[in-house]
Amino acid sequence: MARRVRVPAALLGLLFGAAYTAMSLVRFNRFALSSWDNAIFEQAVRGYSHLGAPTIDVRGPGFTQLGDHFSPILVLIAPFYRVFPSAQTILIAQAVLLAFSVATIATLAMRQLGPALGIAIGVAYGASFGVLAAVEVDFHEVAFAAPLLALAGAAYVERRFDAVILWSLPLILVKEEFGLTVAVIGGVLWLAGEHRRGVVLGAFGLVSAALIIFVLMPAIAPSG
């Protein structure tokens, strides 16, 4: 049963990953980029790949990306960028992250609703406006949130509350305001009857967001 669920879900993720990659690279080759975020994040990842600070000179000489948006999770792309030092590398990384979330959603749906309906839901999610819009606006750090939220959501549906917490905690490394998302997940756990877990996770999210936004980022940002 597990194999009958995971294999089709993995294939669906691979198909969408290939589609997202093709869409991103074609847009890049046509100079159809919609913002300068790709340059910002490429420079940040380049800094990490050389074991240095995520400096984004496109924003100003010596400007540190962590003072603009707190996204240390970008360091996970650094090893791949070191091998393939290209702006396209981070676009492919985003495609992989989104595709993983498609496979996760499809796996959950197939377990809960059966193969046919589960695959249909996976396709609907993968082809949804929100996901395609994320691909269209080029790389953005919130791509890391897609698989984490999918895994946390799947764990919640299956009542694996410790796993919900496990997959929610890294969200604070995605972007500064995701501490609020973690706090909301804590509230959802509280409503589900997991009062202790919910309160602890909610408090952690709020405190983390406050420390990052009001202490860490001002200390790092050149402008204070």
C-alpha atoms as a printed R data frame, in Angstrom:
    type eleno elety resid chain resno      x      y       z
1   ATOM     1    CA   MET     A     1  0.000  0.000   0.000
2   ATOM     2    CA   ALA     A     2  2.772  2.427   0.934
3   ATOM     3    CA   ARG     A     3  4.540  1.812  -2.367
4   ATOM     4    CA   ARG     A     4  1.327  2.184  -4.378
5   ATOM     5    CA   VAL     A     5  0.942  5.627  -2.808
6   ATOM     6    CA   ARG     A     6  4.499  6.891  -2.793
7   ATOM     7    CA   VAL     A     7  5.538  5.925  -6.306
8   ATOM     8    CA   PRO     A     8  2.696  7.755  -8.126
9   ATOM     9    CA   ALA     A     9  3.103 10.754  -5.810
10  ATOM    10    CA   ALA     A    10  6.848 10.852  -6.468
11  ATOM    11    CA   LEU     A    11  6.272 10.638 -10.226
12  ATOM    12    CA   LEU     A    12  3.771 13.473 -10.012
13  ATOM    13    CA   GLY     A    13  6.317 15.546  -8.111
14  ATOM    14    CA   LEU     A    14  8.952 14.808 -10.756
15  ATOM    15    CA   LEU     A    15  6.601 15.868 -13.551
16  ATOM    16    CA   PHE     A    16  5.730 19.142 -11.874
17  ATOM    17    CA   GLY     A    17  9.361 19.716 -10.938
18  ATOM    18    CA   ALA     A    18 10.343 19.351 -14.588
19  ATOM    19    CA   ALA     A    19  7.557 21.725 -15.620
20  ATOM    20    CA   TYR     A    20  8.523 24.331 -13.020
21  ATOM    21    CA   THR     A    21 12.177 24.064 -14.030
22  ATOM    22    CA   ALA     A    22 11.385 24.453 -17.722
23  ATOM    23    CA   MET     A    23  9.116 27.418 -17.034
24  ATOM    24    CA   SER     A    24 11.759 29.139 -14.900
25  ATOM    25    CA   LEU     A    25 14.669 28.557 -17.276
26  ATOM    26    CA   VAL     A    26 12.728 29.625 -20.358
27  ATOM    27    CA   ARG     A    27 11.730 32.852 -18.627
28  ATOM    28    CA   PHE     A    28 15.330 33.405 -17.522
29  ATOM    29    CA   ASN     A    29 16.702 32.845 -21.030
30  ATOM    30    CA   ARG     A    30 14.152 35.297 -22.433
31  ATOM    31    CA   PHE     A    31 15.082 37.961 -19.860
32  ATOM    32    CA   ALA     A    32 11.477 37.803 -18.658
33  ATOM    33    CA   LEU     A    33 12.387 38.135 -14.972
34  ATOM    34    CA   SER     A    34  9.730 40.085 -13.112
35  ATOM    35    CA   SER     A    35 11.942 41.559 -10.392
36  ATOM    36    CA   TRP     A    36 15.510 41.761  -9.160
37  ATOM    37    CA   ASP     A    37 14.951 39.158  -6.439
38  ATOM    38    CA   ASN     A    38 16.837 36.556  -8.441
39  ATOM    39    CA   ALA     A    39 19.972 38.715  -8.362
40  ATOM    40    CA   ILE     A    40 19.543 39.386  -4.638
41  ATOM    41    CA   PHE     A    41 19.210 35.745  -3.660
42  ATOM    42    CA   GLU     A    42 21.859 34.551  -6.084
43  ATOM    43    CA   GLN     A    43 24.389 36.884  -4.455
44  ATOM    44    CA   ALA     A    44 23.316 35.798  -0.973
45  ATOM    45    CA   VAL     A    45 23.712 32.116  -1.831
46  ATOM    46    CA   ARG     A    46 27.059 32.873  -3.495
47  ATOM    47    CA   GLY     A    47 28.283 34.364  -0.229
48  ATOM    48    CA   TYR     A    48 27.213 31.291   1.739
49  ATOM    49    CA   SER     A    49 28.808 28.983  -0.834
50  ATOM    50    CA   HIS     A    50 32.199 30.570  -0.142
51  ATOM    51    CA   LEU     A    51 31.684 30.264   3.627
52  ATOM    52    CA   GLY     A    52 31.123 33.990   3.916
53  ATOM    53    CA   ALA     A    53 28.322 36.396   4.721
54  ATOM    54    CA   PRO     A    54 25.272 36.599   2.418
55  ATOM    55    CA   THR     A    55 26.363 39.949   0.981
56  ATOM    56    CA   ILE     A    56 24.095 41.422  -1.704
57  ATOM    57    CA   ASP     A    57 26.006 44.224  -3.386
58  ATOM    58    CA   VAL     A    58 23.092 44.770  -5.763
59  ATOM    59    CA   ARG     A    59 21.351 46.387  -2.783
60  ATOM    60    CA   GLY     A    60 24.428 48.376  -1.799
61  ATOM    61    CA   PRO     A    61 28.127 47.749  -1.130
62  ATOM    62    CA   GLY     A    62 28.490 45.255   1.709
63  ATOM    63    CA   PHE     A    63 24.732 45.011   2.340
64  ATOM    64    CA   THR     A    64 23.919 41.829   4.273
65  ATOM    65    CA   GLN     A    65 20.844 39.909   3.177
66  ATOM    66    CA   LEU     A    66 19.978 38.921   6.753
67  ATOM    67    CA   GLY     A    67 19.397 42.591   7.528
68  ATOM    68    CA   ASP     A    68 16.896 42.830   4.682
69  ATOM    69    CA   HIS     A    69 15.031 39.563   5.226
70  ATOM    70    CA   PHE     A    70 16.021 36.965   7.806
71  ATOM    71    CA   SER     A    71 16.407 33.864   5.634
72  ATOM    72    CA   PRO     A    72 19.399 31.836   6.853
73  ATOM    73    CA   ILE     A    73 17.755 28.730   5.373
74  ATOM    74    CA   LEU     A    74 19.234 29.839   2.039
75  ATOM    75    CA   VAL     A    75 22.478 28.262   3.187
76  ATOM    76    CA   LEU     A    76 21.001 24.882   2.193
77  ATOM    77    CA   ILE     A    77 21.382 25.815  -1.480
78  ATOM    78    CA   ALA     A    78 25.030 26.819  -1.045
79  ATOM    79    CA   PRO     A    79 26.617 23.372  -1.617
80  ATOM    80    CA   PHE     A    80 24.770 22.989  -4.916
81  ATOM    81    CA   TYR     A    81 25.655 26.527  -5.951
82  ATOM    82    CA   ARG     A    82 29.318 25.841  -5.193
83  ATOM    83    CA   VAL     A    83 29.223 23.004  -7.738
84  ATOM    84    CA   PHE     A    84 26.991 24.855 -10.212
85  ATOM    85    CA   PRO     A    85 27.696 28.596  -9.686
86  ATOM    86    CA   SER     A    86 24.870 30.011 -11.759
87  ATOM    87    CA   ALA     A    87 21.810 32.161 -11.265
88  ATOM    88    CA   GLN     A    88 19.777 29.306 -12.746
89  ATOM    89    CA   THR     A    89 20.783 27.047  -9.847
90  ATOM    90    CA   ILE     A    90 18.523 28.808  -7.383
91  ATOM    91    CA   LEU     A    91 15.622 28.683  -9.849
92  ATOM    92    CA   ILE     A    92 16.045 24.917 -10.112
93  ATOM    93    CA   ALA     A    93 16.240 24.706  -6.312
94  ATOM    94    CA   GLN     A    94 12.897 26.497  -6.060
95  ATOM    95    CA   ALA     A    95 11.361 24.080  -8.584
96  ATOM    96    CA   VAL     A    96 12.564 21.125  -6.511
97  ATOM    97    CA   LEU     A    97 11.146 22.576  -3.285
98  ATOM    98    CA   LEU     A    98  7.745 23.224  -4.835
99  ATOM    99    CA   ALA     A    99  7.713 19.817  -6.497
100 ATOM   100    CA   PHE     A   100  8.439 18.154  -3.150
101 ATOM   101    CA   SER     A   101  5.389 19.873  -1.698
102 ATOM   102    CA   VAL     A   102  3.297 18.532  -4.596
103 ATOM   103    CA   ALA     A   103  4.462 14.982  -3.857
104 ATOM   104    CA   THR     A   104  3.715 15.460  -0.154
105 ATOM   105    CA   ILE     A   105  0.190 16.748  -0.758
106 ATOM   106    CA   ALA     A   106 -0.508 13.958  -3.264
107 ATOM   107    CA   THR     A   107  0.784 11.302  -0.858
108 ATOM   108    CA   LEU     A   108 -1.473 12.555   1.929
109 ATOM   109    CA   ALA     A   109 -4.504 12.827  -0.360
110 ATOM   110    CA   MET     A   110 -4.000  9.321  -1.735
111 ATOM   111    CA   ARG     A   111 -3.742  7.874   1.769
112 ATOM   112    CA   GLN     A   112 -6.882  9.631   2.907
113 ATOM   113    CA   LEU     A   113 -9.075  9.523  -0.208
114 ATOM   114    CA   GLY     A   114 -7.729  6.834  -2.507
115 ATOM   115    CA   PRO     A   115 -5.391  6.856  -5.532
116 ATOM   116    CA   ALA     A   116 -7.601  8.524  -8.139
117 ATOM   117    CA   LEU     A   117 -8.878 11.401  -6.037
118 ATOM   118    CA   GLY     A   118 -5.496 11.775  -4.357
119 ATOM   119    CA   ILE     A   119 -3.699 12.231  -7.674
120 ATOM   120    CA   ALA     A   120 -6.399 14.677  -8.795
121 ATOM   121    CA   ILE     A   121 -5.835 16.772  -5.667
122 ATOM   122    CA   GLY     A   122 -2.071 16.644  -6.208
123 ATOM   123    CA   VAL     A   123 -2.520 17.890  -9.772
124 ATOM   124    CA   ALA     A   124 -4.916 20.605  -8.642
125 ATOM   125    CA   TYR     A   125 -2.408 21.806  -6.051
126 ATOM   126    CA   GLY     A   126  0.582 21.638  -8.388
127 ATOM   127    CA   ALA     A   127 -1.235 23.562 -11.113
128 ATOM   128    CA   SER     A   128 -2.877 26.034  -8.744
129 ATOM   129    CA   PHE     A   129 -2.571 29.787  -9.205
130 ATOM   130    CA   GLY     A   130 -0.540 30.272  -6.043
131 ATOM   131    CA   VAL     A   131  2.131 27.740  -6.924
132 ATOM   132    CA   LEU     A   132  2.417 28.799 -10.572
133 ATOM   133    CA   ALA     A   133  2.566 32.434  -9.508
134 ATOM   134    CA   ALA     A   134  5.457 31.566  -7.199
135 ATOM   135    CA   VAL     A   135  7.333 30.070 -10.140
136 ATOM   136    CA   GLU     A   136  6.540 33.070 -12.329
137 ATOM   137    CA   VAL     A   137  7.937 35.667  -9.936
138 ATOM   138    CA   ASP     A   138 11.356 33.955  -9.972
139 ATOM   139    CA   PHE     A   139 13.192 32.733  -6.900
140 ATOM   140    CA   HIS     A   140 11.924 33.727  -3.489
141 ATOM   141    CA   GLU     A   141 12.918 32.434  -0.081
142 ATOM   142    CA   VAL     A   142  9.355 31.439   0.792
143 ATOM   143    CA   ALA     A   143  9.782 28.480  -1.579
144 ATOM   144    CA   PHE     A   144 11.302 26.743   1.450
145 ATOM   145    CA   ALA     A   145  8.016 27.164   3.304
146 ATOM   146    CA   ALA     A   146  6.060 25.096   0.762
147 ATOM   147    CA   PRO     A   147  7.481 21.663   1.680
148 ATOM   148    CA   LEU     A   148  7.629 22.508   5.388
149 ATOM   149    CA   LEU     A   149  3.982 23.572   5.498
150 ATOM   150    CA   ALA     A   150  2.956 20.558   3.417
151 ATOM   151    CA   LEU     A   151  4.753 18.192   5.787
152 ATOM   152    CA   ALA     A   152  3.338 19.933   8.858
153 ATOM   153    CA   GLY     A   153 -0.160 19.899   7.372
154 ATOM   154    CA   ALA     A   154  0.072 16.225   6.474
155 ATOM   155    CA   ALA     A   155  1.240 15.418   9.994
156 ATOM   156    CA   TYR     A   156 -1.692 17.374  11.423
157 ATOM   157    CA   VAL     A   157 -4.242 15.516   9.301
158 ATOM   158    CA   GLU     A   158 -2.725 12.208  10.446
159 ATOM   159    CA   ARG     A   159 -2.689 13.413  14.072
160 ATOM   160    CA   ARG     A   160  1.102 13.156  14.383
161 ATOM   161    CA   PHE     A   161  1.366 16.277  16.520
162 ATOM   162    CA   ASP     A   162  5.044 15.931  17.417
163 ATOM   163    CA   ALA     A   163  5.811 15.877  13.698
164 ATOM   164    CA   VAL     A   164  3.680 19.004  13.237
165 ATOM   165    CA   ILE     A   165  5.991 20.808  15.643
166 ATOM   166    CA   LEU     A   166  9.112 19.320  14.065
167 ATOM   167    CA   TRP     A   167  8.225 20.571  10.586
168 ATOM   168    CA   SER     A   168  6.935 23.931  11.830
169 ATOM   169    CA   LEU     A   169 10.018 25.039  13.764
170 ATOM   170    CA   PRO     A   170 12.318 25.532  10.725
171 ATOM   171    CA   LEU     A   171  9.837 28.059   9.315
172 ATOM   172    CA   ILE     A   172 11.423 30.761  11.491
173 ATOM   173    CA   LEU     A   173 14.562 30.383   9.349
174 ATOM   174    CA   VAL     A   174 12.650 31.050   6.124
175 ATOM   175    CA   LYS     A   175 11.662 34.674   6.706
176 ATOM   176    CA   GLU     A   176 11.230 36.955   9.668
177 ATOM   177    CA   GLU     A   177  7.414 36.997   9.746
178 ATOM   178    CA   PHE     A   178  7.079 33.223   9.655
179 ATOM   179    CA   GLY     A   179  7.293 33.214  13.424
180 ATOM   180    CA   LEU     A   180  3.705 34.426  13.247
181 ATOM   181    CA   THR     A   181  2.827 31.455  11.039
182 ATOM   182    CA   VAL     A   182  4.386 29.149  13.629
183 ATOM   183    CA   ALA     A   183  2.285 30.859  16.289
184 ATOM   184    CA   VAL     A   184 -0.882 30.269  14.255
185 ATOM   185    CA   ILE     A   185  0.012 26.591  13.895
186 ATOM   186    CA   GLY     A   186  0.349 26.522  17.673
187 ATOM   187    CA   GLY     A   187 -3.156 27.976  17.892
188 ATOM   188    CA   VAL     A   188 -4.456 25.255  15.578
189 ATOM   189    CA   LEU     A   189 -2.903 22.604  17.817
190 ATOM   190    CA   TRP     A   190 -4.546 24.225  20.832
191 ATOM   191    CA   LEU     A   191 -7.932 24.112  19.110
192 ATOM   192    CA   ALA     A   192 -7.327 20.430  18.343
193 ATOM   193    CA   GLY     A   193 -7.026 19.756  22.060
194 ATOM   194    CA   GLU     A   194 -3.219 19.739  22.177
195 ATOM   195    CA   HIS     A   195 -3.134 22.583  24.688
196 ATOM   196    CA   ARG     A   196  0.396 22.183  26.009
197 ATOM   197    CA   ARG     A   197  1.957 21.710  22.586
198 ATOM   198    CA   GLY     A   198 -0.132 24.541  21.184
199 ATOM   199    CA   VAL     A   199  0.826 27.048  23.857
200 ATOM   200    CA   VAL     A   200  4.525 26.180  23.686
201 ATOM   201    CA   LEU     A   201  4.648 26.371  19.884
202 ATOM   202    CA   GLY     A   202  2.587 29.557  19.792
203 ATOM   203    CA   ALA     A   203  4.790 31.272  22.367
204 ATOM   204    CA   PHE     A   204  7.927 30.131  20.552
205 ATOM   205    CA   GLY     A   205  6.657 31.574  17.281
206 ATOM   206    CA   LEU     A   206  5.740 34.949  18.759
207 ATOM   207    CA   VAL     A   207  8.963 35.331  20.743
208 ATOM   208    CA   SER     A   208 11.071 34.252  17.767
209 ATOM   209    CA   ALA     A   209  9.378 36.734  15.435
210 ATOM   210    CA   ALA     A   210  9.828 39.558  17.944
211 ATOM   211    CA   LEU     A   211 13.514 38.808  18.525
212 ATOM   212    CA   ILE     A   212 14.276 38.486  14.822
213 ATOM   213    CA   ILE     A   213 12.363 41.595  13.718
214 ATOM   214    CA   PHE     A   214 13.182 43.946  16.578
215 ATOM   215    CA   VAL     A   215 16.633 42.748  17.692
216 ATOM   216    CA   LEU     A   216 18.548 40.629  15.187
217 ATOM   217    CA   MET     A   217 17.644 42.362  11.923
218 ATOM   218    CA   PRO     A   218 18.252 45.929  13.190
219 ATOM   219    CA   ALA     A   219 21.607 44.773  14.550
220 ATOM   220    CA   ILE     A   220 22.585 43.322  11.172
221 ATOM   221    CA   ALA     A   221 21.122 45.901   8.777
222 ATOM   222    CA   PRO     A   222 23.531 48.715   7.789
223 ATOM   223    CA   SER     A   223 20.776 51.272   8.373
224 ATOM   224    CA   GLY     A   224 19.943 49.964  11.844
